[in-house]
Amino acid sequence: MSLLKPFSKLPGLNTANILLVENEEQFQQKLADAVVLQEKTINVMVLARSLPLPVENEESRPRIDLVVFIIHLTSELSFQSAETSLKYLDPGYFQGKVCFLVTNARSVSVPPERLVSVRKLAASLHCPLLCAEDQTTEGVTTAAHRLLAILKVAAGLVPMATGLYLSTLTRCTVPSDIDQQNFE
């Protein structure tokens, strides 16, 4: 079980590869289909439940330009799986090639401290945190559109922009008073 490294392979011409990591696989396939429908040159890579990826196909696997951790806030296991998978990524990925996507952020059944812990994790790794609606087609399409914008920059398909530059603009920040649950 080796680390997944961002620069161990050469990029494909005019292609970008995205790795969607989701423990429960509820939203993953819908999101992958929406990404492919919007952009034909994007290869939706392995739809993994967690990292590390199997070693068997390592030599034939293309370079992964963006790793997206899909976290369902209604499931504690989803957050724990994403957190555990992070240790299998090379530190080079945290320079604009990792993104967190949370679902069910508006749900009443989600404890507020769970969203706070995801925000803290994204802020500590300087990664973008996107919220998505996974119950509607519009929500899935919007999430795919946002991911495509980040993916194109991370893959080097946007002139004069890099993943590191984009991550400084879009990274999650945590206000100093986030521990105080007084949202008046």
Helices and strands as residue ranges (DSSP letters): E 16-22, H 28-38, E 42-48, E 66-72, H 76-85, G 86-88, G 91-94, E 98-103, H 112-124, E 129-132, H 137-154, H 163-170
